[in-house]
Amino acid sequence: MSEKRKFKKRFCKYCEAKIDFIDYKDLYQLKHSLSERFKIMPRRLTGNCKRHQDIVTIAIKRARQTALIPYIIDRKNVVENPFEVIR
């Protein structure tokens, strides 16, 4: 039988910084929870706790509604670093 892999425990960076509110206009914080195609990354990859993942998800959805973050990226015209557009 193969041995079980041991991964490093991920910690919620928002809990460590004692952040209670994540603003949808703060794109610098939100871009760490988005993939290169602007999809919301899951908890197992970001290490966020359930509470902060829900807050991040709501903030990203609000930023999409106000057109600060795009909903999708065109596959034919992929930008090398899409977060440069966010600045």
PDB file of N, CA, C and O in Angstrom:
ATOM      1  N   MET A   1       0.831  -1.182   0.000  1.00  0.00           N
ATOM      2  CA  MET A   1       0.000   0.000   0.000  1.00  0.00           C
ATOM      3  C   MET A   1       0.878   1.248   0.000  1.00  0.00           C
ATOM      4  O   MET A   1       1.966   1.277   0.574  1.00  0.00           O
ATOM      5  N   SER A   2       0.375   2.246  -0.647  1.00  0.00           N
ATOM      6  CA  SER A   2       1.124   3.499  -0.686  1.00  0.00           C
ATOM      7  C   SER A   2       0.910   4.262   0.619  1.00  0.00           C
ATOM      8  O   SER A   2      -0.139   4.180   1.258  1.00  0.00           O
ATOM      9  N   GLU A   3       1.931   4.994   0.974  1.00  0.00           N
ATOM     10  CA  GLU A   3       1.844   5.783   2.204  1.00  0.00           C
ATOM     11  C   GLU A   3       0.991   7.026   1.962  1.00  0.00           C
ATOM     12  O   GLU A   3       0.939   7.556   0.852  1.00  0.00           O
ATOM     13  N   LYS A   4       0.342   7.467   2.996  1.00  0.00           N
ATOM     14  CA  LYS A   4      -0.493   8.655   2.912  1.00  0.00           C
ATOM     15  C   LYS A   4       0.410   9.892   2.859  1.00  0.00           C
ATOM     16  O   LYS A   4       1.346  10.023   3.647  1.00  0.00           O
ATOM     17  N   ARG A   5       0.121  10.780   1.936  1.00  0.00           N
ATOM     18  CA  ARG A   5       0.917  11.992   1.808  1.00  0.00           C
ATOM     19  C   ARG A   5       0.609  12.952   2.945  1.00  0.00           C
ATOM     20  O   ARG A   5      -0.536  13.087   3.376  1.00  0.00           O
ATOM     21  N   LYS A   6       1.631  13.599   3.408  1.00  0.00           N
ATOM     22  CA  LYS A   6       1.460  14.579   4.469  1.00  0.00           C
ATOM     23  C   LYS A   6       1.674  15.964   3.879  1.00  0.00           C
ATOM     24  O   LYS A   6       2.756  16.288   3.390  1.00  0.00           O
ATOM     25  N   PHE A   7       0.630  16.771   3.933  1.00  0.00           N
ATOM     26  CA  PHE A   7       0.699  18.120   3.421  1.00  0.00           C
ATOM     27  C   PHE A   7       0.800  19.108   4.574  1.00  0.00           C
ATOM     28  O   PHE A   7       0.366  18.842   5.694  1.00  0.00           O
ATOM     29  N   LYS A   8       1.380  20.241   4.263  1.00  0.00           N
ATOM     30  CA  LYS A   8       1.498  21.295   5.262  1.00  0.00           C
ATOM     31  C   LYS A   8       0.109  21.855   5.564  1.00  0.00           C
ATOM     32  O   LYS A   8      -0.681  22.093   4.651  1.00  0.00           O
ATOM     33  N   LYS A   9      -0.178  22.060   6.821  1.00  0.00           N
ATOM     34  CA  LYS A   9      -1.464  22.616   7.248  1.00  0.00           C
ATOM     35  C   LYS A   9      -1.537  24.072   6.813  1.00  0.00           C
ATOM     36  O   LYS A   9      -0.636  24.861   7.095  1.00  0.00           O
ATOM     37  N   ARG A  10      -2.619  24.419   6.122  1.00  0.00           N
ATOM     38  CA  ARG A  10      -2.820  25.796   5.680  1.00  0.00           C
ATOM     39  C   ARG A  10      -3.623  26.547   6.733  1.00  0.00           C
ATOM     40  O   ARG A  10      -4.567  26.009   7.311  1.00  0.00           O
ATOM     41  N   PHE A  11      -3.243  27.780   6.971  1.00  0.00           N
ATOM     42  CA  PHE A  11      -3.919  28.601   7.959  1.00  0.00           C
ATOM     43  C   PHE A  11      -4.613  29.759   7.261  1.00  0.00           C
ATOM     44  O   PHE A  11      -4.163  30.242   6.223  1.00  0.00           O
ATOM     45  N   CYS A  12      -5.696  30.182   7.842  1.00  0.00           N
ATOM     46  CA  CYS A  12      -6.461  31.294   7.294  1.00  0.00           C
ATOM     47  C   CYS A  12      -5.699  32.594   7.549  1.00  0.00           C
ATOM     48  O   CYS A  12      -5.456  32.969   8.696  1.00  0.00           O
ATOM     49  N   LYS A  13      -5.329  33.271   6.468  1.00  0.00           N
ATOM     50  CA  LYS A  13      -4.559  34.507   6.625  1.00  0.00           C
ATOM     51  C   LYS A  13      -5.411  35.638   7.191  1.00  0.00           C
ATOM     52  O   LYS A  13      -4.888  36.578   7.790  1.00  0.00           O
ATOM     53  N   TYR A  14      -6.738  35.543   6.998  1.00  0.00           N
ATOM     54  CA  TYR A  14      -7.632  36.571   7.533  1.00  0.00           C
ATOM     55  C   TYR A  14      -7.794  36.409   9.047  1.00  0.00           C
ATOM     56  O   TYR A  14      -7.918  37.402   9.764  1.00  0.00           O
ATOM     57  N   CYS A  15      -7.794  35.177   9.533  1.00  0.00           N
ATOM     58  CA  CYS A  15      -7.878  34.959  10.985  1.00  0.00           C
ATOM     59  C   CYS A  15      -6.596  35.410  11.667  1.00  0.00           C
ATOM     60  O   CYS A  15      -6.637  35.992  12.751  1.00  0.00           O
ATOM     61  N   GLU A  16      -5.457  35.144  11.036  1.00  0.00           N
ATOM     62  CA  GLU A  16      -4.177  35.555  11.620  1.00  0.00           C
ATOM     63  C   GLU A  16      -4.063  37.070  11.689  1.00  0.00           C
ATOM     64  O   GLU A  16      -3.502  37.611  12.642  1.00  0.00           O
ATOM     65  N   ALA A  17      -4.595  37.757  10.678  1.00  0.00           N
ATOM     66  CA  ALA A  17      -4.544  39.221  10.656  1.00  0.00           C
ATOM     67  C   ALA A  17      -5.711  39.848  11.407  1.00  0.00           C
ATOM     68  O   ALA A  17      -5.786  41.071  11.527  1.00  0.00           O
ATOM     69  N   LYS A  18      -6.633  39.010  11.921  1.00  0.00           N
ATOM     70  CA  LYS A  18      -7.815  39.449  12.665  1.00  0.00           C
ATOM     71  C   LYS A  18      -8.658  40.438  11.852  1.00  0.00           C
ATOM     72  O   LYS A  18      -9.033  41.509  12.328  1.00  0.00           O
ATOM     73  N   ILE A  19      -8.941  40.034  10.603  1.00  0.00           N
ATOM     74  CA  ILE A  19      -9.767  40.840   9.711  1.00  0.00           C
ATOM     75  C   ILE A  19     -11.201  40.356   9.820  1.00  0.00           C
ATOM     76  O   ILE A  19     -11.476  39.170   9.637  1.00  0.00           O
ATOM     77  N   ASP A  20     -12.122  41.275  10.119  1.00  0.00           N
ATOM     78  CA  ASP A  20     -13.532  40.923  10.250  1.00  0.00           C
ATOM     79  C   ASP A  20     -14.328  41.250   8.996  1.00  0.00           C
ATOM     80  O   ASP A  20     -15.343  40.608   8.726  1.00  0.00           O
ATOM     81  N   PHE A  21     -13.880  42.248   8.219  1.00  0.00           N
ATOM     82  CA  PHE A  21     -14.636  42.689   7.054  1.00  0.00           C
ATOM     83  C   PHE A  21     -13.697  42.785   5.863  1.00  0.00           C
ATOM     84  O   PHE A  21     -12.610  43.353   5.962  1.00  0.00           O
ATOM     85  N   ILE A  22     -14.125  42.224   4.733  1.00  0.00           N
ATOM     86  CA  ILE A  22     -13.347  42.295   3.501  1.00  0.00           C
ATOM     87  C   ILE A  22     -14.147  43.144   2.524  1.00  0.00           C
ATOM     88  O   ILE A  22     -15.269  42.793   2.159  1.00  0.00           O
ATOM     89  N   ASP A  23     -13.569  44.255   2.107  1.00  0.00           N
ATOM     90  CA  ASP A  23     -14.270  45.190   1.234  1.00  0.00           C
ATOM     91  C   ASP A  23     -14.171  44.724  -0.212  1.00  0.00           C
ATOM     92  O   ASP A  23     -13.118  44.256  -0.646  1.00  0.00           O
ATOM     93  N   TYR A  24     -15.248  44.850  -0.947  1.00  0.00           N
ATOM     94  CA  TYR A  24     -15.259  44.407  -2.339  1.00  0.00           C
ATOM     95  C   TYR A  24     -14.431  45.328  -3.227  1.00  0.00           C
ATOM     96  O   TYR A  24     -14.073  44.947  -4.341  1.00  0.00           O
ATOM     97  N   LYS A  25     -14.120  46.538  -2.751  1.00  0.00           N
ATOM     98  CA  LYS A  25     -13.320  47.477  -3.531  1.00  0.00           C
ATOM     99  C   LYS A  25     -11.822  47.258  -3.352  1.00  0.00           C
ATOM    100  O   LYS A  25     -11.020  47.816  -4.101  1.00  0.00           O
ATOM    101  N   ASP A  26     -11.439  46.451  -2.369  1.00  0.00           N
ATOM    102  CA  ASP A  26     -10.026  46.168  -2.123  1.00  0.00           C
ATOM    103  C   ASP A  26      -9.599  44.988  -3.001  1.00  0.00           C
ATOM    104  O   ASP A  26      -9.612  43.841  -2.554  1.00  0.00           O
ATOM    105  N   LEU A  27      -9.228  45.270  -4.233  1.00  0.00           N
ATOM    106  CA  LEU A  27      -8.916  44.218  -5.199  1.00  0.00           C
ATOM    107  C   LEU A  27      -7.600  43.525  -4.897  1.00  0.00           C
ATOM    108  O   LEU A  27      -7.391  42.382  -5.304  1.00  0.00           O
ATOM    109  N   TYR A  28      -6.708  44.209  -4.184  1.00  0.00           N
ATOM    110  CA  TYR A  28      -5.426  43.580  -3.844  1.00  0.00           C
ATOM    111  C   TYR A  28      -5.646  42.371  -2.939  1.00  0.00           C
ATOM    112  O   TYR A  28      -4.968  41.356  -3.098  1.00  0.00           O
ATOM    113  N   GLN A  29      -6.566  42.459  -2.006  1.00  0.00           N
ATOM    114  CA  GLN A  29      -6.871  41.322  -1.132  1.00  0.00           C
ATOM    115  C   GLN A  29      -7.631  40.236  -1.866  1.00  0.00           C
ATOM    116  O   GLN A  29      -7.407  39.048  -1.634  1.00  0.00           O
ATOM    117  N   LEU A  30      -8.523  40.637  -2.743  1.00  0.00           N
ATOM    118  CA  LEU A  30      -9.371  39.667  -3.428  1.00  0.00           C
ATOM    119  C   LEU A  30      -8.620  38.859  -4.479  1.00  0.00           C
ATOM    120  O   LEU A  30      -8.999  37.724  -4.765  1.00  0.00           O
ATOM    121  N   LYS A  31      -7.574  39.415  -5.051  1.00  0.00           N
ATOM    122  CA  LYS A  31      -6.909  38.708  -6.146  1.00  0.00           C
ATOM    123  C   LYS A  31      -6.190  37.443  -5.668  1.00  0.00           C
ATOM    124  O   LYS A  31      -5.868  36.582  -6.487  1.00  0.00           O
ATOM    125  N   HIS A  32      -5.934  37.312  -4.383  1.00  0.00           N
ATOM    126  CA  HIS A  32      -5.301  36.092  -3.866  1.00  0.00           C
ATOM    127  C   HIS A  32      -6.288  34.942  -3.786  1.00  0.00           C
ATOM    128  O   HIS A  32      -5.882  33.791  -3.629  1.00  0.00           O
ATOM    129  N   SER A  33      -7.565  35.232  -3.890  1.00  0.00           N
ATOM    130  CA  SER A  33      -8.594  34.188  -3.855  1.00  0.00           C
ATOM    131  C   SER A  33      -9.173  33.902  -5.229  1.00  0.00           C
ATOM    132  O   SER A  33     -10.169  33.188  -5.349  1.00  0.00           O
ATOM    133  N   LEU A  34      -8.552  34.456  -6.272  1.00  0.00           N
ATOM    134  CA  LEU A  34      -9.007  34.235  -7.640  1.00  0.00           C
ATOM    135  C   LEU A  34      -7.946  33.486  -8.428  1.00  0.00           C
ATOM    136  O   LEU A  34      -6.749  33.674  -8.207  1.00  0.00           O
ATOM    137  N   SER A  35      -8.388  32.632  -9.354  1.00  0.00           N
ATOM    138  CA  SER A  35      -7.447  31.938 -10.223  1.00  0.00           C
ATOM    139  C   SER A  35      -7.060  32.853 -11.380  1.00  0.00           C
ATOM    140  O   SER A  35      -7.523  33.991 -11.455  1.00  0.00           O
ATOM    141  N   GLU A  36      -6.220  32.365 -12.271  1.00  0.00           N
ATOM    142  CA  GLU A  36      -5.781  33.182 -13.401  1.00  0.00           C
ATOM    143  C   GLU A  36      -6.916  33.432 -14.399  1.00  0.00           C
ATOM    144  O   GLU A  36      -6.815  34.328 -15.237  1.00  0.00           O
ATOM    145  N   ARG A  37      -7.988  32.649 -14.315  1.00  0.00           N
ATOM    146  CA  ARG A  37      -9.147  32.858 -15.168  1.00  0.00           C
ATOM    147  C   ARG A  37     -10.290  33.509 -14.393  1.00  0.00           C
ATOM    148  O   ARG A  37     -11.445  33.454 -14.813  1.00  0.00           O
ATOM    149  N   PHE A  38      -9.957  34.129 -13.255  1.00  0.00           N
ATOM    150  CA  PHE A  38     -10.886  34.867 -12.398  1.00  0.00           C
ATOM    151  C   PHE A  38     -11.988  33.986 -11.825  1.00  0.00           C
ATOM    152  O   PHE A  38     -13.109  34.449 -11.617  1.00  0.00           O
ATOM    153  N   LYS A  39     -11.680  32.737 -11.573  1.00  0.00           N
ATOM    154  CA  LYS A  39     -12.615  31.870 -10.863  1.00  0.00           C
ATOM    155  C   LYS A  39     -12.277  31.930  -9.379  1.00  0.00           C
ATOM    156  O   LYS A  39     -11.123  32.150  -9.011  1.00  0.00           O
ATOM    157  N   ILE A  40     -13.275  31.737  -8.534  1.00  0.00           N
ATOM    158  CA  ILE A  40     -13.065  31.759  -7.090  1.00  0.00           C
ATOM    159  C   ILE A  40     -12.390  30.452  -6.687  1.00  0.00           C
ATOM    160  O   ILE A  40     -12.888  29.367  -6.987  1.00  0.00           O
ATOM    161  N   MET A  41     -11.252  30.566  -6.003  1.00  0.00           N
ATOM    162  CA  MET A  41     -10.507  29.369  -5.605  1.00  0.00           C
ATOM    163  C   MET A  41     -11.142  28.742  -4.364  1.00  0.00           C
ATOM    164  O   MET A  41     -11.643  29.461  -3.499  1.00  0.00           O
ATOM    165  N   PRO A  42     -11.128  27.413  -4.266  1.00  0.00           N
ATOM    166  CA  PRO A  42     -11.759  26.747  -3.123  1.00  0.00           C
ATOM    167  C   PRO A  42     -10.930  26.882  -1.848  1.00  0.00           C
ATOM    168  O   PRO A  42      -9.763  27.272  -1.876  1.00  0.00           O
ATOM    169  N   ARG A  43     -11.566  26.550  -0.740  1.00  0.00           N
ATOM    170  CA  ARG A  43     -10.924  26.657   0.578  1.00  0.00           C
ATOM    171  C   ARG A  43      -9.700  25.780   0.700  1.00  0.00           C
ATOM    172  O   ARG A  43      -8.723  26.164   1.343  1.00  0.00           O
ATOM    173  N   ARG A  44      -9.738  24.613   0.095  1.00  0.00           N
ATOM    174  CA  ARG A  44      -8.610  23.683   0.242  1.00  0.00           C
ATOM    175  C   ARG A  44      -7.345  24.210  -0.414  1.00  0.00           C
ATOM    176  O   ARG A  44      -6.244  23.790  -0.056  1.00  0.00           O
ATOM    177  N   LEU A  45      -7.482  25.126  -1.372  1.00  0.00           N
ATOM    178  CA  LEU A  45      -6.312  25.722  -2.008  1.00  0.00           C
ATOM    179  C   LEU A  45      -5.874  27.019  -1.348  1.00  0.00           C
ATOM    180  O   LEU A  45      -4.677  27.287  -1.243  1.00  0.00           O
ATOM    181  N   THR A  46      -6.829  27.826  -0.902  1.00  0.00           N
ATOM    182  CA  THR A  46      -6.471  29.110  -0.296  1.00  0.00           C
ATOM    183  C   THR A  46      -6.156  28.978   1.186  1.00  0.00           C
ATOM    184  O   THR A  46      -5.384  29.770   1.725  1.00  0.00           O
ATOM    185  N   GLY A  47      -6.741  27.990   1.850  1.00  0.00           N
ATOM    186  CA  GLY A  47      -6.502  27.823   3.277  1.00  0.00           C
ATOM    187  C   GLY A  47      -7.419  28.667   4.144  1.00  0.00           C
ATOM    188  O   GLY A  47      -7.232  28.729   5.359  1.00  0.00           O
ATOM    189  N   ASN A  48      -8.397  29.314   3.549  1.00  0.00           N
ATOM    190  CA  ASN A  48      -9.328  30.146   4.321  1.00  0.00           C
ATOM    191  C   ASN A  48     -10.245  29.278   5.170  1.00  0.00           C
ATOM    192  O   ASN A  48     -10.546  28.137   4.820  1.00  0.00           O
ATOM    193  N   CYS A  49     -10.682  29.839   6.291  1.00  0.00           N
ATOM    194  CA  CYS A  49     -11.686  29.154   7.096  1.00  0.00           C
ATOM    195  C   CYS A  49     -13.052  29.362   6.443  1.00  0.00           C
ATOM    196  O   CYS A  49     -13.187  30.165   5.521  1.00  0.00           O
ATOM    197  N   LYS A  50     -14.047  28.647   6.916  1.00  0.00           N
ATOM    198  CA  LYS A  50     -15.383  28.709   6.320  1.00  0.00           C
ATOM    199  C   LYS A  50     -15.963  30.118   6.375  1.00  0.00           C
ATOM    200  O   LYS A  50     -16.542  30.599   5.402  1.00  0.00           O
ATOM    201  N   ARG A  51     -15.805  30.761   7.502  1.00  0.00           N
ATOM    202  CA  ARG A  51     -16.376  32.103   7.689  1.00  0.00           C
ATOM    203  C   ARG A  51     -15.765  33.108   6.720  1.00  0.00           C
ATOM    204  O   ARG A  51     -16.484  33.864   6.067  1.00  0.00           O
ATOM    205  N   HIS A  52     -14.445  33.114   6.629  1.00  0.00           N
ATOM    206  CA  HIS A  52     -13.792  34.076   5.753  1.00  0.00           C
ATOM    207  C   HIS A  52     -13.950  33.716   4.277  1.00  0.00           C
ATOM    208  O   HIS A  52     -13.967  34.609   3.430  1.00  0.00           O
ATOM    209  N   GLN A  53     -14.066  32.431   3.953  1.00  0.00           N
ATOM    210  CA  GLN A  53     -14.302  32.052   2.564  1.00  0.00           C
ATOM    211  C   GLN A  53     -15.670  32.567   2.106  1.00  0.00           C
ATOM    212  O   GLN A  53     -15.813  33.013   0.968  1.00  0.00           O
ATOM    213  N   ASP A  54     -16.663  32.507   2.977  1.00  0.00           N
ATOM    214  CA  ASP A  54     -17.980  33.037   2.630  1.00  0.00           C
ATOM    215  C   ASP A  54     -17.925  34.550   2.415  1.00  0.00           C
ATOM    216  O   ASP A  54     -18.549  35.070   1.490  1.00  0.00           O
ATOM    217  N   ILE A  55     -17.185  35.253   3.263  1.00  0.00           N
ATOM    218  CA  ILE A  55     -17.056  36.701   3.139  1.00  0.00           C
ATOM    219  C   ILE A  55     -16.321  37.061   1.849  1.00  0.00           C
ATOM    220  O   ILE A  55     -16.705  38.002   1.156  1.00  0.00           O
ATOM    221  N   VAL A  56     -15.274  36.320   1.531  1.00  0.00           N
ATOM    222  CA  VAL A  56     -14.515  36.563   0.300  1.00  0.00           C
ATOM    223  C   VAL A  56     -15.390  36.312  -0.921  1.00  0.00           C
ATOM    224  O   VAL A  56     -15.355  37.078  -1.884  1.00  0.00           O
ATOM    225  N   THR A  57     -16.176  35.238  -0.880  1.00  0.00           N
ATOM    226  CA  THR A  57     -17.055  34.915  -2.000  1.00  0.00           C
ATOM    227  C   THR A  57     -18.073  36.020  -2.246  1.00  0.00           C
ATOM    228  O   THR A  57     -18.314  36.400  -3.392  1.00  0.00           O
ATOM    229  N   ILE A  58     -18.664  36.533  -1.185  1.00  0.00           N
ATOM    230  CA  ILE A  58     -19.633  37.623  -1.320  1.00  0.00           C
ATOM    231  C   ILE A  58     -18.952  38.875  -1.862  1.00  0.00           C
ATOM    232  O   ILE A  58     -19.519  39.570  -2.706  1.00  0.00           O
ATOM    233  N   ALA A  59     -17.741  39.169  -1.386  1.00  0.00           N
ATOM    234  CA  ALA A  59     -17.023  40.361  -1.851  1.00  0.00           C
ATOM    235  C   ALA A  59     -16.662  40.243  -3.331  1.00  0.00           C
ATOM    236  O   ALA A  59     -16.748  41.224  -4.069  1.00  0.00           O
ATOM    237  N   ILE A  60     -16.260  39.051  -3.768  1.00  0.00           N
ATOM    238  CA  ILE A  60     -15.919  38.851  -5.177  1.00  0.00           C
ATOM    239  C   ILE A  60     -17.162  38.996  -6.045  1.00  0.00           C
ATOM    240  O   ILE A  60     -17.102  39.594  -7.120  1.00  0.00           O
ATOM    241  N   LYS A  61     -18.286  38.455  -5.588  1.00  0.00           N
ATOM    242  CA  LYS A  61     -19.519  38.577  -6.359  1.00  0.00           C
ATOM    243  C   LYS A  61     -19.975  40.025  -6.459  1.00  0.00           C
ATOM    244  O   LYS A  61     -20.486  40.442  -7.498  1.00  0.00           O
ATOM    245  N   ARG A  62     -19.796  40.794  -5.395  1.00  0.00           N
ATOM    246  CA  ARG A  62     -20.146  42.214  -5.438  1.00  0.00           C
ATOM    247  C   ARG A  62     -19.210  42.980  -6.374  1.00  0.00           C
ATOM    248  O   ARG A  62     -19.648  43.872  -7.101  1.00  0.00           O
ATOM    249  N   ALA A  63     -17.931  42.633  -6.353  1.00  0.00           N
ATOM    250  CA  ALA A  63     -16.977  43.295  -7.242  1.00  0.00           C
ATOM    251  C   ALA A  63     -17.279  42.968  -8.700  1.00  0.00           C
ATOM    252  O   ALA A  63     -17.068  43.804  -9.579  1.00  0.00           O
ATOM    253  N   ARG A  64     -17.766  41.772  -8.961  1.00  0.00           N
ATOM    254  CA  ARG A  64     -18.159  41.416 -10.330  1.00  0.00           C
ATOM    255  C   ARG A  64     -19.379  42.221 -10.764  1.00  0.00           C
ATOM    256  O   ARG A  64     -19.449  42.665 -11.910  1.00  0.00           O
ATOM    257  N   GLN A  65     -20.339  42.413  -9.864  1.00  0.00           N
ATOM    258  CA  GLN A  65     -21.540  43.172 -10.218  1.00  0.00           C
ATOM    259  C   GLN A  65     -21.237  44.632 -10.505  1.00  0.00           C
ATOM    260  O   GLN A  65     -21.908  45.252 -11.331  1.00  0.00           O
ATOM    261  N   THR A  66     -20.239  45.189  -9.836  1.00  0.00           N
ATOM    262  CA  THR A  66     -19.864  46.580 -10.074  1.00  0.00           C
ATOM    263  C   THR A  66     -18.800  46.709 -11.156  1.00  0.00           C
ATOM    264  O   THR A  66     -18.265  47.797 -11.371  1.00  0.00           O
ATOM    265  N   ALA A  67     -18.487  45.609 -11.842  1.00  0.00           N
ATOM    266  CA  ALA A  67     -17.555  45.564 -12.979  1.00  0.00           C
ATOM    267  C   ALA A  67     -16.120  45.891 -12.586  1.00  0.00           C
ATOM    268  O   ALA A  67     -15.362  46.412 -13.405  1.00  0.00           O
ATOM    269  N   LEU A  68     -15.740  45.597 -11.354  1.00  0.00           N
ATOM    270  CA  LEU A  68     -14.342  45.748 -10.954  1.00  0.00           C
ATOM    271  C   LEU A  68     -13.529  44.506 -11.325  1.00  0.00           C
ATOM    272  O   LEU A  68     -12.329  44.594 -11.582  1.00  0.00           O
ATOM    273  N   ILE A  69     -14.193  43.356 -11.350  1.00  0.00           N
ATOM    274  CA  ILE A  69     -13.579  42.082 -11.722  1.00  0.00           C
ATOM    275  C   ILE A  69     -14.448  41.478 -12.825  1.00  0.00           C
ATOM    276  O   ILE A  69     -15.673  41.489 -12.713  1.00  0.00           O
ATOM    277  N   PRO A  70     -13.834  40.951 -13.889  1.00  0.00           N
ATOM    278  CA  PRO A  70     -14.656  40.349 -14.947  1.00  0.00           C
ATOM    279  C   PRO A  70     -15.235  39.009 -14.515  1.00  0.00           C
ATOM    280  O   PRO A  70     -14.683  38.324 -13.654  1.00  0.00           O
ATOM    281  N   TYR A  71     -16.358  38.647 -15.130  1.00  0.00           N
ATOM    282  CA  TYR A  71     -16.965  37.347 -14.852  1.00  0.00           C
ATOM    283  C   TYR A  71     -16.156  36.233 -15.495  1.00  0.00           C
ATOM    284  O   TYR A  71     -15.879  35.217 -14.858  1.00  0.00           O
ATOM    285  N   ILE A  72     -15.776  36.418 -16.755  1.00  0.00           N
ATOM    286  CA  ILE A  72     -15.036  35.394 -17.490  1.00  0.00           C
ATOM    287  C   ILE A  72     -13.900  36.042 -18.261  1.00  0.00           C
ATOM    288  O   ILE A  72     -13.861  37.255 -18.468  1.00  0.00           O
ATOM    289  N   ILE A  73     -12.983  35.189 -18.678  1.00  0.00           N
ATOM    290  CA  ILE A  73     -11.880  35.619 -19.523  1.00  0.00           C
ATOM    291  C   ILE A  73     -12.048  34.922 -20.867  1.00  0.00           C
ATOM    292  O   ILE A  73     -12.335  33.726 -20.910  1.00  0.00           O
ATOM    293  N   ASP A  74     -11.875  35.644 -21.953  1.00  0.00           N
ATOM    294  CA  ASP A  74     -11.974  35.065 -23.278  1.00  0.00           C
ATOM    295  C   ASP A  74     -10.811  34.102 -23.495  1.00  0.00           C
ATOM    296  O   ASP A  74      -9.657  34.470 -23.276  1.00  0.00           O
ATOM    297  N   ARG A  75     -11.095  32.896 -23.913  1.00  0.00           N
ATOM    298  CA  ARG A  75     -10.045  31.889 -24.098  1.00  0.00           C
ATOM    299  C   ARG A  75      -9.111  32.231 -25.244  1.00  0.00           C
ATOM    300  O   ARG A  75      -7.934  31.872 -25.210  1.00  0.00           O
ATOM    301  N   LYS A  76      -9.618  32.919 -26.259  1.00  0.00           N
ATOM    302  CA  LYS A  76      -8.785  33.244 -27.416  1.00  0.00           C
ATOM    303  C   LYS A  76      -7.835  34.394 -27.131  1.00  0.00           C
ATOM    304  O   LYS A  76      -6.724  34.426 -27.661  1.00  0.00           O
ATOM    305  N   ASN A  77      -8.253  35.327 -26.311  1.00  0.00           N
ATOM    306  CA  ASN A  77      -7.434  36.498 -25.994  1.00  0.00           C
ATOM    307  C   ASN A  77      -7.001  36.450 -24.531  1.00  0.00           C
ATOM    308  O   ASN A  77      -7.348  37.336 -23.750  1.00  0.00           O
ATOM    309  N   VAL A  78      -6.242  35.414 -24.160  1.00  0.00           N
ATOM    310  CA  VAL A  78      -5.821  35.251 -22.772  1.00  0.00           C
ATOM    311  C   VAL A  78      -4.667  36.208 -22.487  1.00  0.00           C
ATOM    312  O   VAL A  78      -3.691  36.266 -23.235  1.00  0.00           O
ATOM    313  N   VAL A  79      -4.795  36.945 -21.413  1.00  0.00           N
ATOM    314  CA  VAL A  79      -3.752  37.867 -20.980  1.00  0.00           C
ATOM    315  C   VAL A  79      -2.741  37.078 -20.159  1.00  0.00           C
ATOM    316  O   VAL A  79      -3.123  36.177 -19.412  1.00  0.00           O
ATOM    317  N   GLU A  80      -1.459  37.401 -20.287  1.00  0.00           N
ATOM    318  CA  GLU A  80      -0.430  36.664 -19.541  1.00  0.00           C
ATOM    319  C   GLU A  80      -0.632  36.805 -18.045  1.00  0.00           C
ATOM    320  O   GLU A  80      -0.603  35.814 -17.315  1.00  0.00           O
ATOM    321  N   ASN A  81      -0.834  38.014 -17.588  1.00  0.00           N
ATOM    322  CA  ASN A  81      -1.060  38.249 -16.169  1.00  0.00           C
ATOM    323  C   ASN A  81      -2.322  39.092 -16.032  1.00  0.00           C
ATOM    324  O   ASN A  81      -2.251  40.318 -16.118  1.00  0.00           O
ATOM    325  N   PRO A  82      -3.483  38.458 -15.818  1.00  0.00           N
ATOM    326  CA  PRO A  82      -4.741  39.222 -15.776  1.00  0.00           C
ATOM    327  C   PRO A  82      -4.845  40.162 -14.594  1.00  0.00           C
ATOM    328  O   PRO A  82      -5.664  41.081 -14.620  1.00  0.00           O
ATOM    329  N   PHE A  83      -4.038  39.965 -13.548  1.00  0.00           N
ATOM    330  CA  PHE A  83      -4.123  40.839 -12.375  1.00  0.00           C
ATOM    331  C   PHE A  83      -3.495  42.180 -12.626  1.00  0.00           C
ATOM    332  O   PHE A  83      -3.686  43.100 -11.831  1.00  0.00           O
ATOM    333  N   GLU A  84      -2.743  42.331 -13.712  1.00  0.00           N
ATOM    334  CA  GLU A  84      -2.201  43.630 -14.064  1.00  0.00           C
ATOM    335  C   GLU A  84      -3.320  44.558 -14.517  1.00  0.00           C
ATOM    336  O   GLU A  84      -3.202  45.777 -14.390  1.00  0.00           O
ATOM    337  N   VAL A  85      -4.398  43.998 -15.039  1.00  0.00           N
ATOM    338  CA  VAL A  85      -5.535  44.791 -15.490  1.00  0.00           C
ATOM    339  C   VAL A  85      -6.280  45.360 -14.299  1.00  0.00           C
ATOM    340  O   VAL A  85      -6.889  46.423 -14.409  1.00  0.00           O
ATOM    341  N   ILE A  86      -6.245  44.674 -13.159  1.00  0.00           N
ATOM    342  CA  ILE A  86      -7.019  45.055 -11.975  1.00  0.00           C
ATOM    343  C   ILE A  86      -6.521  46.338 -11.337  1.00  0.00           C
ATOM    344  O   ILE A  86      -7.325  47.049 -10.734  1.00  0.00           O
ATOM    345  N   ARG A  87      -5.295  46.659 -11.429  1.00  0.00           N
ATOM    346  CA  ARG A  87      -4.715  47.799 -10.725  1.00  0.00           C
ATOM    347  C   ARG A  87      -5.556  48.972 -10.826  1.00  0.00           C
ATOM    348  O   ARG A  87      -5.214  50.025 -10.287  1.00  0.00           O
TER     349      ARG A  87
END
